[in-house]
Amino acid sequence: MEKKISDLTVIELKSLAYDELAKIELCQNNLRALNQEITNRLQPQSNQLSGNFDSPPTATTETV
């Protein structure tokens, strides 16, 4: 038998709220990791586009 939210006790409601909060925190951590990866991947591209190189370019067979 399925319980309705109105059938839950205050303790059960608080428990569910705590579980949902844990899910939110996990999602926030996942989003931070994803955003960090995006930032890391875009960083070299923005350096190339703006000409801000951390080190001088080196000659390769493709550039010679």
C-alpha positions as CSV (number, residue, x, y, z in Angstrom):
1,M,0.0,0.0,0.0
2,E,1.3,3.4,-1.0
3,K,1.5,6.1,1.7
4,K,0.4,9.6,0.9
5,I,2.5,12.5,2.1
6,S,-0.4,13.6,4.4
7,D,-0.2,10.2,6.1
8,L,3.5,10.6,7.1
9,T,4.5,11.6,10.6
10,V,6.6,14.7,11.2
11,I,9.6,12.4,11.9
12,E,9.1,10.7,8.5
13,L,8.7,14.0,6.8
14,K,11.9,15.3,8.3
15,S,13.7,12.1,7.3
16,L,12.6,12.5,3.8
17,A,13.6,16.1,3.8
18,Y,17.1,15.1,5.0
19,D,17.4,12.5,2.3
20,E,16.4,15.1,-0.3
21,L,19.0,17.5,1.1
22,A,21.7,14.9,0.7
23,K,20.7,14.4,-2.9
24,I,20.9,18.2,-3.5
25,E,24.4,18.3,-2.0
26,L,25.5,15.4,-4.2
27,C,24.1,17.2,-7.3
28,Q,25.9,20.4,-6.3
29,N,29.2,18.5,-5.9
30,N,28.6,16.9,-9.3
31,L,27.9,20.3,-10.9
32,R,31.1,21.7,-9.3
33,A,33.1,18.9,-10.8
34,L,31.5,19.3,-14.3
35,N,32.0,23.1,-14.2
36,Q,35.7,22.6,-13.2
37,E,36.2,20.2,-16.1
38,I,34.6,22.7,-18.5
39,T,36.7,25.5,-17.2
40,N,39.9,23.3,-17.5
41,R,39.0,22.4,-21.1
42,L,38.2,26.0,-22.1
43,Q,41.3,27.5,-20.5
44,P,43.8,26.4,-23.2
45,Q,41.3,27.5,-25.9
46,S,41.0,31.0,-24.4
47,N,44.8,31.3,-24.1
48,Q,45.2,30.4,-27.8
49,L,42.5,32.8,-28.9
50,S,43.8,35.7,-26.8
51,G,47.5,35.0,-27.4
52,N,48.2,34.7,-23.7
53,F,50.7,31.9,-23.7
54,D,52.2,30.6,-20.5
55,S,55.3,29.5,-22.4
56,P,56.7,30.3,-25.8
57,P,55.6,28.2,-28.7
58,T,57.9,25.4,-29.8
59,A,58.5,24.4,-33.4
60,T,57.0,21.1,-34.6
61,T,57.0,19.4,-37.9
62,E,53.5,20.8,-38.4
63,T,54.5,24.5,-37.9
64,V,57.8,24.4,-39.8
